[in-house]
Amino acid sequence: MKKYILNSRIACDLYDGDLVLANLDTGIYYSLTGLAVYLAGKLPVANKNDLIEETASVFSDQKPAALVDLNKIWEKLESEDIIISVDTDKEFKKTFTVEKPTEFVASNLSRYADMQDLLMLDPIHEVDEDGWPVKEDD
C-alpha cells in the first residue's frame, strides 16, 4: 500500500506555528509556513488528493485558492524529498499535530543552505572515543 510520509531523514519541529525542517543527509534546512504546516501535520496519508481536498475545505470560501496553494506546495515538498511515498503496510504515527487554522495564509517553503557545512558535521551521531569530528580544511 502506498503512503505519503515525512521523510525519516528530515528532522522537524514547530516554532510559533512555523515548521522548521532539517535534511540530515544534505544539511539543508527549511522553514514551512502557512496552510502547508497544517497539511504536513496530517501526514501520513494514503491519498494525497484526498488530503489536499480535505485541507482546502477548511476554508470553504477560499477553497479554489487553497487548492492551488496546496498543490503547488506539495510539489515543492516532494521535489525537496521532504514528503516521500513509500510502498508498505507499516503503520506510521503522526510526527506532530497542529490545530486547524482560523485564517487562510498562503503556504511558503524557504530553503537555507547557509549552515549546510555545520549540519553535515553531525557531531551528535559521529562522536567516537576521539571526540567530536573536526572539519577538514579544503
Secondary structure, 3 states (H helix, E strand, C coil): CEEEEECCCEEEEEECCEEEEEECCCCCEEEEECHHHHHHHCCCECCHHHHHHHHHHHHHHHHHHHHHHHHHHHHHHHHCCCEEEEECCCCCCCCCCCCCCCCCCCCEEEEECCCHHHHHHCCCCCCECCECCCCCCC
